[in-house]
């Protein structure tokens, strides 16, 4: 993952997780207030997702330290 830090530096870190077992799901009713507030999706658009994927709970490891790549 690459990201911009507040000081305009670019940093990097890694995320590891075991292979995910995925199942296809079907939505009945979806609503994510933050997406509506940010103007990403309307309530109507949320009812028509491209896909729904389900996985059991999975543990992620974030590998630190963050590495500075360069200054912008």
Buried (B, 14 or more C-beta within 10 A) or exposed (E): EEEEEEEEBBBEEEEEEEEEEEEEEEEEEBEEEEBBEEEEBEEEEBEEEEEEEEEEEEEEEEEEEBEEEEEE
